[in-house]
Amino acid sequence: MIPIPEKLVQALKHAERVVVLTGAGISAESGVPTFRDAQTGLWASFNPEELATREAFEKNPRRVWEWYAYRRDLIKNVKPNAGHLALAEMERRFPRFTLITQNVDGLHRRAGSRSVIELHGNLARSKCFEEDLPVPSWEEGPEIPPRCPRCGGSLRPDVVWFGEMLPVRELEAAMEAAKNAQIFLSVGTSALVQPAASLPFVALERGASVVEINPEETPLSPHASFFLKGPAGLILPVLVGGL
Ligand code: OAD
């Protein structure tokens, strides 16, 4: 059993505005590899940061498309874990609750979270590389990546790559929530990738209590009001159970 500081339990019990930021670590216990963990099998020798860029796609669109196809398939075969479920439960407990995720795996919605701000897009969607517009469906053919039915350009996953802007509406909503949070939880993220990594600091500056849940320390840890060291799938259910 992971001890949760009584001060945190009391603060959460009385909080009205709670914000949670998640990263790849929340899905680790479902069997989805995190970014900075080694990839498995076929992809073990590729660095995700070298696949998740426009330049990588321009150089080898097939390889990048296939990497995302592999991850899409992997996600189809996994289930949300106790951490995702606890966050879905939290949404029902607080008058104003905002869940912000950097994950593109859709597991929060599958766990029952209704309102999720997806900062880095979603693997399940595709868009046209040329037009930068969503492509909801296309005819499968021999070509990889498939072609845009409108302009014949290549399709790409609708996710944010390194060097690209985050979706404006989502980023604004996340910033606004962070500014108004009373309690801000940072769960399963290495807190290295901007601008998401700045959200807990925005909350701290505005006087929120920041709670970090991670088995490892991160650059956020020394600044967090509470650092709960351990896996999200163990800690979040205990935290929610105490409310
Ligand atoms: P990372 O792979 O950088 O970090 C995962 C974090 O999860 C690490 O700090 C781990 O210690 C922690 N972790 C591992 N298992 C955990 C568990 N069971 N419970 C809680 N935490 C656990 O992933 P992100 O921080 O999400 O961006 O990476 C941020 C962004 O960088 C990603 O969205 C992606 C990536 O490159 C883009 O693709 C734009």
Residues whose N, C-alpha, C, O or C-beta is under 5 A from the ligand:
A	BS01	OAD	G23 A24 G25 I26 A28 E29 T34 F35 R36 D37 A52 Q102 H120 V160 W161 F162 G188 T189 S190 A191 V193 I213 N214 P215 E216 G230 P231 A232 G233
